[in-house]
Amino acid sequence: MARIIDITGKLTNEKPVIRISDDLQFEVNTSKNAVIRVQTIINDNLSDIELMDESLKILIGEEAYKRLDELELNIADYKTVYTAVMACINNESFEDAEKRFQGRN
C-alpha cells in the first residue's frame, strides 16, 4: 500500500483582509494564479504607480479597486495600502513588507 501524507490540516483557503477604515475593508486574493498575473505585469515597463494600480486590480478585484480609487488617497497612503496587500500575498507582517519596500518607492 502506498504511503499517504495527510496535509488537510495544513492547508487553508482563507483570504486575508485589509481594513482601510471601520466601514471599508478588502479581501486580498493570495491565490497562486493571482500572484502569477501580478508577476507577469512587473515586466511590462509600467511606472511605479501604474504597477501598483494594475497589481491592486488583480489582488483586491476591480470593484474594490474602484472603491479604493474613490478615496483619492495621497501617494504615501496609497503606498501603505499597496504594502499591506503585498504583505498578505507574501504571508509576512506589514512591518517586514514595509522594510522590504523601503527605498523602492
C-alpha positions in Angstrom: 0.0 0.0 0.0 1.2 3.5 -0.9 2.3 5.9 1.8 -0.2 8.7 2.4 0.8 12.0 3.8 -2.3 13.9 5.0 -1.9 17.7 4.8 -5.5 18.6 5.0 -5.0 20.3 8.3 -2.1 22.4 6.9 -4.0 24.0 4.0 -6.3 26.9 4.3 -8.0 28.8 1.6 -8.7 31.8 3.8 -8.2 35.2 2.2 -6.6 37.9 4.3 -8.4 41.2 4.7 -7.0 44.7 4.6 -9.1 47.1 6.7 -8.9 50.7 5.4 -11.5 52.1 7.9 -14.2 50.9 10.2 -16.6 50.6 7.2 -14.2 49.7 4.4 -12.2 46.5 4.0 -10.9 44.5 1.1 -10.3 40.8 0.8 -6.9 40.0 -0.8 -6.7 37.3 -3.5 -3.5 35.5 -2.5 -4.0 32.6 -4.9 -1.1 31.3 -7.0 -2.8 32.4 -10.2 -3.3 36.0 -9.0 0.3 36.2 -7.9 1.4 34.9 -11.3 -0.7 37.5 -13.0 1.0 40.2 -10.9 4.4 38.8 -11.6 3.6 39.0 -15.4 2.8 42.7 -15.3 6.0 43.5 -13.4 7.9 43.0 -16.7 5.6 45.4 -18.6 7.7 48.6 -18.1 5.0 50.3 -16.1 5.6 53.3 -13.9 5.6 52.5 -10.2 2.0 54.0 -9.8 0.7 52.0 -12.8 2.3 48.8 -11.4 0.6 49.4 -8.1 -2.8 50.2 -9.8 -2.7 47.0 -12.0 -1.5 44.8 -9.2 -4.3 46.0 -6.9 -6.9 45.5 -9.6 -5.8 41.8 -9.6 -5.3 41.3 -5.9 -8.3 43.1 -4.5 -10.6 42.9 -7.5 -11.9 45.6 -9.9 -14.8 46.7 -7.6 -12.7 47.0 -4.5 -10.1 48.9 -6.6 -12.7 51.4 -7.7 -13.8 52.0 -4.1 -10.2 52.5 -3.1 -9.6 54.9 -6.0 -12.6 56.9 -5.0 -10.9 57.6 -1.7 -8.4 59.8 -3.5 -5.6 58.8 -1.1 -2.4 60.7 -1.1 0.5 58.8 -2.6 2.0 57.9 0.8 -1.3 56.4 2.0 -1.7 54.6 -1.3 1.7 53.1 -0.9 0.7 52.0 2.6 -2.3 50.1 1.2 -0.1 48.5 -1.5 2.5 47.5 1.0 -0.3 45.9 3.2 -1.5 43.9 0.2 2.0 42.8 -0.7 2.4 41.6 2.9 -0.7 39.5 2.5 0.5 37.8 -0.6 3.9 37.1 0.9 2.4 35.9 4.2 4.5 38.4 6.1 3.9 41.1 8.6 3.2 44.7 7.4 6.4 45.8 9.1 8.5 43.2 7.2 6.9 44.2 3.9 7.5 47.8 4.7 11.2 47.2 5.3 11.4 45.3 2.1 9.9 48.1 0.1 11.8 51.0 1.7 14.0 52.7 -0.9 12.0 51.3 -3.8 9.2 53.9 -3.7 
